[in-house]
Amino acid sequence: MTVHDDRVYLTYILDCVDRIRDYTHNGKAVFMESLLVQDAVLRRLQTMAESTQRLSDGLKAQAPEVDWRALSGFRNVLVHDYLGGIDLEQVWDAVVLYLPGLEAAVRKLIEDGES
């Protein structure tokens, strides 16, 4: 894994966060009612979480405030438990409670890499 690879994944993660924010800007009620919004958010969360697994261990160590293992586990739930039913309340909570912290950590990793 190179610094360039990490940078590509970090940039993609931020893109996913931005798109999820765009998809959910109308609030929880619209998210809960719209299969289209749910599908878009779930797909972005899935690919975003997959990207976090591809980051180098050294880079992840620079952001200990991020629970990288939980992100990996969340990705596995999204990918493998879709037929068992994904808890949309938990997905919404992840979007509202955890994405802002991940975004801040990723932005800091990018800024630190530019210095």
Phi and psi in radians as a Rosetta constraint file:
Dihedral C 1 N 2 CA 2 C 2 CIRCULARHARMONIC -1.868 0.35
Dihedral N 2 CA 2 C 2 N 3 CIRCULARHARMONIC 2.898 0.35
Dihedral C 2 N 3 CA 3 C 3 CIRCULARHARMONIC -1.040 0.35
Dihedral N 3 CA 3 C 3 N 4 CIRCULARHARMONIC -0.648 0.35
Dihedral C 3 N 4 CA 4 C 4 CIRCULARHARMONIC -1.079 0.35
Dihedral N 4 CA 4 C 4 N 5 CIRCULARHARMONIC -0.757 0.35
Dihedral C 4 N 5 CA 5 C 5 CIRCULARHARMONIC -1.055 0.35
Dihedral N 5 CA 5 C 5 N 6 CIRCULARHARMONIC -0.812 0.35
Dihedral C 5 N 6 CA 6 C 6 CIRCULARHARMONIC -1.002 0.35
Dihedral N 6 CA 6 C 6 N 7 CIRCULARHARMONIC -0.768 0.35
Dihedral C 6 N 7 CA 7 C 7 CIRCULARHARMONIC -1.061 0.35
Dihedral N 7 CA 7 C 7 N 8 CIRCULARHARMONIC -0.723 0.35
Dihedral C 7 N 8 CA 8 C 8 CIRCULARHARMONIC -1.072 0.35
Dihedral N 8 CA 8 C 8 N 9 CIRCULARHARMONIC -0.805 0.35
Dihedral C 8 N 9 CA 9 C 9 CIRCULARHARMONIC -1.181 0.35
Dihedral N 9 CA 9 C 9 N 10 CIRCULARHARMONIC -0.706 0.35
Dihedral C 9 N 10 CA 10 C 10 CIRCULARHARMONIC -1.064 0.35
Dihedral N 10 CA 10 C 10 N 11 CIRCULARHARMONIC -0.756 0.35
Dihedral C 10 N 11 CA 11 C 11 CIRCULARHARMONIC -1.117 0.35
Dihedral N 11 CA 11 C 11 N 12 CIRCULARHARMONIC -0.701 0.35
Dihedral C 11 N 12 CA 12 C 12 CIRCULARHARMONIC -1.132 0.35
Dihedral N 12 CA 12 C 12 N 13 CIRCULARHARMONIC -0.715 0.35
Dihedral C 12 N 13 CA 13 C 13 CIRCULARHARMONIC -1.042 0.35
Dihedral N 13 CA 13 C 13 N 14 CIRCULARHARMONIC -0.772 0.35
Dihedral C 13 N 14 CA 14 C 14 CIRCULARHARMONIC -1.097 0.35
Dihedral N 14 CA 14 C 14 N 15 CIRCULARHARMONIC -0.680 0.35
Dihedral C 14 N 15 CA 15 C 15 CIRCULARHARMONIC -1.060 0.35
Dihedral N 15 CA 15 C 15 N 16 CIRCULARHARMONIC -0.750 0.35
Dihedral C 15 N 16 CA 16 C 16 CIRCULARHARMONIC -1.083 0.35
Dihedral N 16 CA 16 C 16 N 17 CIRCULARHARMONIC -0.782 0.35
Dihedral C 16 N 17 CA 17 C 17 CIRCULARHARMONIC -1.040 0.35
Dihedral N 17 CA 17 C 17 N 18 CIRCULARHARMONIC -0.784 0.35
Dihedral C 17 N 18 CA 18 C 18 CIRCULARHARMONIC -1.072 0.35
Dihedral N 18 CA 18 C 18 N 19 CIRCULARHARMONIC -0.760 0.35
Dihedral C 18 N 19 CA 19 C 19 CIRCULARHARMONIC -1.175 0.35
Dihedral N 19 CA 19 C 19 N 20 CIRCULARHARMONIC -0.716 0.35
Dihedral C 19 N 20 CA 20 C 20 CIRCULARHARMONIC -1.068 0.35
Dihedral N 20 CA 20 C 20 N 21 CIRCULARHARMONIC -0.729 0.35
Dihedral C 20 N 21 CA 21 C 21 CIRCULARHARMONIC -1.057 0.35
Dihedral N 21 CA 21 C 21 N 22 CIRCULARHARMONIC -0.743 0.35
Dihedral C 21 N 22 CA 22 C 22 CIRCULARHARMONIC -1.086 0.35
Dihedral N 22 CA 22 C 22 N 23 CIRCULARHARMONIC -0.758 0.35
Dihedral C 22 N 23 CA 23 C 23 CIRCULARHARMONIC -1.181 0.35
Dihedral N 23 CA 23 C 23 N 24 CIRCULARHARMONIC -0.474 0.35
Dihedral C 23 N 24 CA 24 C 24 CIRCULARHARMONIC -1.883 0.35
Dihedral N 24 CA 24 C 24 N 25 CIRCULARHARMONIC 0.143 0.35
Dihedral C 24 N 25 CA 25 C 25 CIRCULARHARMONIC -1.113 0.35
Dihedral N 25 CA 25 C 25 N 26 CIRCULARHARMONIC -0.318 0.35
Dihedral C 25 N 26 CA 26 C 26 CIRCULARHARMONIC -1.517 0.35
Dihedral N 26 CA 26 C 26 N 27 CIRCULARHARMONIC 0.033 0.35
Dihedral C 26 N 27 CA 27 C 27 CIRCULARHARMONIC 1.734 0.35
Dihedral N 27 CA 27 C 27 N 28 CIRCULARHARMONIC 3.059 0.35
Dihedral C 27 N 28 CA 28 C 28 CIRCULARHARMONIC -1.121 0.35
Dihedral N 28 CA 28 C 28 N 29 CIRCULARHARMONIC -0.729 0.35
Dihedral C 28 N 29 CA 29 C 29 CIRCULARHARMONIC -1.031 0.35
Dihedral N 29 CA 29 C 29 N 30 CIRCULARHARMONIC -0.770 0.35
Dihedral C 29 N 30 CA 30 C 30 CIRCULARHARMONIC -1.154 0.35
Dihedral N 30 CA 30 C 30 N 31 CIRCULARHARMONIC -0.732 0.35
Dihedral C 30 N 31 CA 31 C 31 CIRCULARHARMONIC -1.002 0.35
Dihedral N 31 CA 31 C 31 N 32 CIRCULARHARMONIC -0.807 0.35
Dihedral C 31 N 32 CA 32 C 32 CIRCULARHARMONIC -1.196 0.35
Dihedral N 32 CA 32 C 32 N 33 CIRCULARHARMONIC -0.473 0.35
Dihedral C 32 N 33 CA 33 C 33 CIRCULARHARMONIC -1.584 0.35
Dihedral N 33 CA 33 C 33 N 34 CIRCULARHARMONIC -0.454 0.35
Dihedral C 33 N 34 CA 34 C 34 CIRCULARHARMONIC -1.798 0.35
Dihedral N 34 CA 34 C 34 N 35 CIRCULARHARMONIC 1.959 0.35
Dihedral C 34 N 35 CA 35 C 35 CIRCULARHARMONIC -1.092 0.35
Dihedral N 35 CA 35 C 35 N 36 CIRCULARHARMONIC -0.587 0.35
Dihedral C 35 N 36 CA 36 C 36 CIRCULARHARMONIC -1.101 0.35
Dihedral N 36 CA 36 C 36 N 37 CIRCULARHARMONIC -0.815 0.35
Dihedral C 36 N 37 CA 37 C 37 CIRCULARHARMONIC -1.140 0.35
Dihedral N 37 CA 37 C 37 N 38 CIRCULARHARMONIC -0.750 0.35
Dihedral C 37 N 38 CA 38 C 38 CIRCULARHARMONIC -1.024 0.35
Dihedral N 38 CA 38 C 38 N 39 CIRCULARHARMONIC -0.846 0.35
Dihedral C 38 N 39 CA 39 C 39 CIRCULARHARMONIC -1.051 0.35
Dihedral N 39 CA 39 C 39 N 40 CIRCULARHARMONIC -0.736 0.35
Dihedral C 39 N 40 CA 40 C 40 CIRCULARHARMONIC -1.122 0.35
Dihedral N 40 CA 40 C 40 N 41 CIRCULARHARMONIC -0.803 0.35
Dihedral C 40 N 41 CA 41 C 41 CIRCULARHARMONIC -1.137 0.35
Dihedral N 41 CA 41 C 41 N 42 CIRCULARHARMONIC -0.812 0.35
Dihedral C 41 N 42 CA 42 C 42 CIRCULARHARMONIC -1.076 0.35
Dihedral N 42 CA 42 C 42 N 43 CIRCULARHARMONIC -0.720 0.35
Dihedral C 42 N 43 CA 43 C 43 CIRCULARHARMONIC -1.129 0.35
Dihedral N 43 CA 43 C 43 N 44 CIRCULARHARMONIC -0.772 0.35
Dihedral C 43 N 44 CA 44 C 44 CIRCULARHARMONIC -1.152 0.35
Dihedral N 44 CA 44 C 44 N 45 CIRCULARHARMONIC -0.701 0.35
Dihedral C 44 N 45 CA 45 C 45 CIRCULARHARMONIC -1.084 0.35
Dihedral N 45 CA 45 C 45 N 46 CIRCULARHARMONIC -0.712 0.35
Dihedral C 45 N 46 CA 46 C 46 CIRCULARHARMONIC -1.093 0.35
Dihedral N 46 CA 46 C 46 N 47 CIRCULARHARMONIC -0.896 0.35
Dihedral C 46 N 47 CA 47 C 47 CIRCULARHARMONIC -1.233 0.35
Dihedral N 47 CA 47 C 47 N 48 CIRCULARHARMONIC -0.567 0.35
Dihedral C 47 N 48 CA 48 C 48 CIRCULARHARMONIC -1.129 0.35
Dihedral N 48 CA 48 C 48 N 49 CIRCULARHARMONIC -0.819 0.35
Dihedral C 48 N 49 CA 49 C 49 CIRCULARHARMONIC -1.125 0.35
Dihedral N 49 CA 49 C 49 N 50 CIRCULARHARMONIC -0.637 0.35
Dihedral C 49 N 50 CA 50 C 50 CIRCULARHARMONIC -1.071 0.35
Dihedral N 50 CA 50 C 50 N 51 CIRCULARHARMONIC -0.711 0.35
Dihedral C 50 N 51 CA 51 C 51 CIRCULARHARMONIC -1.133 0.35
Dihedral N 51 CA 51 C 51 N 52 CIRCULARHARMONIC -0.607 0.35
Dihedral C 51 N 52 CA 52 C 52 CIRCULARHARMONIC -1.146 0.35
Dihedral N 52 CA 52 C 52 N 53 CIRCULARHARMONIC -0.517 0.35
Dihedral C 52 N 53 CA 53 C 53 CIRCULARHARMONIC -1.233 0.35
Dihedral N 53 CA 53 C 53 N 54 CIRCULARHARMONIC -0.348 0.35
Dihedral C 53 N 54 CA 54 C 54 CIRCULARHARMONIC -1.612 0.35
Dihedral N 54 CA 54 C 54 N 55 CIRCULARHARMONIC -0.093 0.35
Dihedral C 54 N 55 CA 55 C 55 CIRCULARHARMONIC -1.229 0.35
Dihedral N 55 CA 55 C 55 N 56 CIRCULARHARMONIC 2.614 0.35
Dihedral C 55 N 56 CA 56 C 56 CIRCULARHARMONIC -1.202 0.35
Dihedral N 56 CA 56 C 56 N 57 CIRCULARHARMONIC 2.633 0.35
Dihedral C 56 N 57 CA 57 C 57 CIRCULARHARMONIC -1.074 0.35
Dihedral N 57 CA 57 C 57 N 58 CIRCULARHARMONIC -0.630 0.35
Dihedral C 57 N 58 CA 58 C 58 CIRCULARHARMONIC -1.082 0.35
Dihedral N 58 CA 58 C 58 N 59 CIRCULARHARMONIC -0.708 0.35
Dihedral C 58 N 59 CA 59 C 59 CIRCULARHARMONIC -1.189 0.35
Dihedral N 59 CA 59 C 59 N 60 CIRCULARHARMONIC -0.764 0.35
Dihedral C 59 N 60 CA 60 C 60 CIRCULARHARMONIC -1.055 0.35
Dihedral N 60 CA 60 C 60 N 61 CIRCULARHARMONIC -0.610 0.35
Dihedral C 60 N 61 CA 61 C 61 CIRCULARHARMONIC -1.126 0.35
Dihedral N 61 CA 61 C 61 N 62 CIRCULARHARMONIC -0.382 0.35
Dihedral C 61 N 62 CA 62 C 62 CIRCULARHARMONIC -1.356 0.35
Dihedral N 62 CA 62 C 62 N 63 CIRCULARHARMONIC -0.167 0.35
Dihedral C 62 N 63 CA 63 C 63 CIRCULARHARMONIC -2.271 0.35
Dihedral N 63 CA 63 C 63 N 64 CIRCULARHARMONIC 1.193 0.35
Dihedral C 63 N 64 CA 64 C 64 CIRCULARHARMONIC -1.197 0.35
Dihedral N 64 CA 64 C 64 N 65 CIRCULARHARMONIC -0.243 0.35
Dihedral C 64 N 65 CA 65 C 65 CIRCULARHARMONIC -1.268 0.35
Dihedral N 65 CA 65 C 65 N 66 CIRCULARHARMONIC -0.266 0.35
Dihedral C 65 N 66 CA 66 C 66 CIRCULARHARMONIC -1.603 0.35
Dihedral N 66 CA 66 C 66 N 67 CIRCULARHARMONIC 2.288 0.35
Dihedral C 66 N 67 CA 67 C 67 CIRCULARHARMONIC -1.524 0.35
Dihedral N 67 CA 67 C 67 N 68 CIRCULARHARMONIC 1.489 0.35
Dihedral C 67 N 68 CA 68 C 68 CIRCULARHARMONIC -1.095 0.35
Dihedral N 68 CA 68 C 68 N 69 CIRCULARHARMONIC -0.620 0.35
Dihedral C 68 N 69 CA 69 C 69 CIRCULARHARMONIC -1.148 0.35
Dihedral N 69 CA 69 C 69 N 70 CIRCULARHARMONIC -0.706 0.35
Dihedral C 69 N 70 CA 70 C 70 CIRCULARHARMONIC -1.129 0.35
Dihedral N 70 CA 70 C 70 N 71 CIRCULARHARMONIC -0.655 0.35
Dihedral C 70 N 71 CA 71 C 71 CIRCULARHARMONIC -1.091 0.35
Dihedral N 71 CA 71 C 71 N 72 CIRCULARHARMONIC -0.724 0.35
Dihedral C 71 N 72 CA 72 C 72 CIRCULARHARMONIC -1.107 0.35
Dihedral N 72 CA 72 C 72 N 73 CIRCULARHARMONIC -0.759 0.35
Dihedral C 72 N 73 CA 73 C 73 CIRCULARHARMONIC -1.120 0.35
Dihedral N 73 CA 73 C 73 N 74 CIRCULARHARMONIC -0.691 0.35
Dihedral C 73 N 74 CA 74 C 74 CIRCULARHARMONIC -1.084 0.35
Dihedral N 74 CA 74 C 74 N 75 CIRCULARHARMONIC -0.731 0.35
Dihedral C 74 N 75 CA 75 C 75 CIRCULARHARMONIC -1.053 0.35
Dihedral N 75 CA 75 C 75 N 76 CIRCULARHARMONIC -0.747 0.35
Dihedral C 75 N 76 CA 76 C 76 CIRCULARHARMONIC -1.099 0.35
Dihedral N 76 CA 76 C 76 N 77 CIRCULARHARMONIC -0.683 0.35
Dihedral C 76 N 77 CA 77 C 77 CIRCULARHARMONIC -1.098 0.35
Dihedral N 77 CA 77 C 77 N 78 CIRCULARHARMONIC -0.816 0.35
Dihedral C 77 N 78 CA 78 C 78 CIRCULARHARMONIC -1.076 0.35
Dihedral N 78 CA 78 C 78 N 79 CIRCULARHARMONIC -0.676 0.35
Dihedral C 78 N 79 CA 79 C 79 CIRCULARHARMONIC -1.390 0.35
Dihedral N 79 CA 79 C 79 N 80 CIRCULARHARMONIC -0.698 0.35
Dihedral C 79 N 80 CA 80 C 80 CIRCULARHARMONIC -1.805 0.35
Dihedral N 80 CA 80 C 80 N 81 CIRCULARHARMONIC -0.321 0.35
Dihedral C 80 N 81 CA 81 C 81 CIRCULARHARMONIC -1.849 0.35
Dihedral N 81 CA 81 C 81 N 82 CIRCULARHARMONIC 0.269 0.35
Dihedral C 81 N 82 CA 82 C 82 CIRCULARHARMONIC -1.095 0.35
Dihedral N 82 CA 82 C 82 N 83 CIRCULARHARMONIC -0.572 0.35
Dihedral C 82 N 83 CA 83 C 83 CIRCULARHARMONIC -1.341 0.35
Dihedral N 83 CA 83 C 83 N 84 CIRCULARHARMONIC -0.438 0.35
Dihedral C 83 N 84 CA 84 C 84 CIRCULARHARMONIC -1.404 0.35
Dihedral N 84 CA 84 C 84 N 85 CIRCULARHARMONIC -0.115 0.35
Dihedral C 84 N 85 CA 85 C 85 CIRCULARHARMONIC 1.647 0.35
Dihedral N 85 CA 85 C 85 N 86 CIRCULARHARMONIC 2.117 0.35
Dihedral C 85 N 86 CA 86 C 86 CIRCULARHARMONIC -1.617 0.35
Dihedral N 86 CA 86 C 86 N 87 CIRCULARHARMONIC 2.329 0.35
Dihedral C 86 N 87 CA 87 C 87 CIRCULARHARMONIC -1.331 0.35
Dihedral N 87 CA 87 C 87 N 88 CIRCULARHARMONIC 1.819 0.35
Dihedral C 87 N 88 CA 88 C 88 CIRCULARHARMONIC -1.155 0.35
Dihedral N 88 CA 88 C 88 N 89 CIRCULARHARMONIC -0.473 0.35
Dihedral C 88 N 89 CA 89 C 89 CIRCULARHARMONIC -1.105 0.35
Dihedral N 89 CA 89 C 89 N 90 CIRCULARHARMONIC -0.751 0.35
Dihedral C 89 N 90 CA 90 C 90 CIRCULARHARMONIC -1.172 0.35
Dihedral N 90 CA 90 C 90 N 91 CIRCULARHARMONIC -0.664 0.35
Dihedral C 90 N 91 CA 91 C 91 CIRCULARHARMONIC -1.091 0.35
Dihedral N 91 CA 91 C 91 N 92 CIRCULARHARMONIC -0.805 0.35
Dihedral C 91 N 92 CA 92 C 92 CIRCULARHARMONIC -1.064 0.35
Dihedral N 92 CA 92 C 92 N 93 CIRCULARHARMONIC -0.772 0.35
Dihedral C 92 N 93 CA 93 C 93 CIRCULARHARMONIC -1.046 0.35
Dihedral N 93 CA 93 C 93 N 94 CIRCULARHARMONIC -0.711 0.35
Dihedral C 93 N 94 CA 94 C 94 CIRCULARHARMONIC -1.074 0.35
Dihedral N 94 CA 94 C 94 N 95 CIRCULARHARMONIC -0.737 0.35
Dihedral C 94 N 95 CA 95 C 95 CIRCULARHARMONIC -1.115 0.35
Dihedral N 95 CA 95 C 95 N 96 CIRCULARHARMONIC -0.786 0.35
Dihedral C 95 N 96 CA 96 C 96 CIRCULARHARMONIC -1.388 0.35
Dihedral N 96 CA 96 C 96 N 97 CIRCULARHARMONIC -0.716 0.35
Dihedral C 96 N 97 CA 97 C 97 CIRCULARHARMONIC -1.599 0.35
Dihedral N 97 CA 97 C 97 N 98 CIRCULARHARMONIC -0.570 0.35
Dihedral C 97 N 98 CA 98 C 98 CIRCULARHARMONIC -1.923 0.35
Dihedral N 98 CA 98 C 98 N 99 CIRCULARHARMONIC -0.517 0.35
Dihedral C 98 N 99 CA 99 C 99 CIRCULARHARMONIC -1.090 0.35
Dihedral N 99 CA 99 C 99 N 100 CIRCULARHARMONIC -0.682 0.35
Dihedral C 99 N 100 CA 100 C 100 CIRCULARHARMONIC -1.046 0.35
Dihedral N 100 CA 100 C 100 N 101 CIRCULARHARMONIC -0.692 0.35
Dihedral C 100 N 101 CA 101 C 101 CIRCULARHARMONIC -1.189 0.35
Dihedral N 101 CA 101 C 101 N 102 CIRCULARHARMONIC -0.699 0.35
Dihedral C 101 N 102 CA 102 C 102 CIRCULARHARMONIC -1.111 0.35
Dihedral N 102 CA 102 C 102 N 103 CIRCULARHARMONIC -0.757 0.35
Dihedral C 102 N 103 CA 103 C 103 CIRCULARHARMONIC -1.033 0.35
Dihedral N 103 CA 103 C 103 N 104 CIRCULARHARMONIC -0.803 0.35
Dihedral C 103 N 104 CA 104 C 104 CIRCULARHARMONIC -1.078 0.35
Dihedral N 104 CA 104 C 104 N 105 CIRCULARHARMONIC -0.757 0.35
Dihedral C 104 N 105 CA 105 C 105 CIRCULARHARMONIC -1.127 0.35
Dihedral N 105 CA 105 C 105 N 106 CIRCULARHARMONIC -0.743 0.35
Dihedral C 105 N 106 CA 106 C 106 CIRCULARHARMONIC -1.160 0.35
Dihedral N 106 CA 106 C 106 N 107 CIRCULARHARMONIC -0.734 0.35
Dihedral C 106 N 107 CA 107 C 107 CIRCULARHARMONIC -1.047 0.35
Dihedral N 107 CA 107 C 107 N 108 CIRCULARHARMONIC -0.718 0.35
Dihedral C 107 N 108 CA 108 C 108 CIRCULARHARMONIC -1.144 0.35
Dihedral N 108 CA 108 C 108 N 109 CIRCULARHARMONIC -0.721 0.35
Dihedral C 108 N 109 CA 109 C 109 CIRCULARHARMONIC -1.057 0.35
Dihedral N 109 CA 109 C 109 N 110 CIRCULARHARMONIC -0.698 0.35
Dihedral C 109 N 110 CA 110 C 110 CIRCULARHARMONIC -1.155 0.35
Dihedral N 110 CA 110 C 110 N 111 CIRCULARHARMONIC -0.823 0.35
Dihedral C 110 N 111 CA 111 C 111 CIRCULARHARMONIC -1.064 0.35
Dihedral N 111 CA 111 C 111 N 112 CIRCULARHARMONIC -0.754 0.35
Dihedral C 111 N 112 CA 112 C 112 CIRCULARHARMONIC -1.121 0.35
Dihedral N 112 CA 112 C 112 N 113 CIRCULARHARMONIC -0.590 0.35
Dihedral C 112 N 113 CA 113 C 113 CIRCULARHARMONIC -1.253 0.35
Dihedral N 113 CA 113 C 113 N 114 CIRCULARHARMONIC -0.372 0.35
Dihedral C 113 N 114 CA 114 C 114 CIRCULARHARMONIC -1.487 0.35
Dihedral N 114 CA 114 C 114 N 115 CIRCULARHARMONIC -0.291 0.35
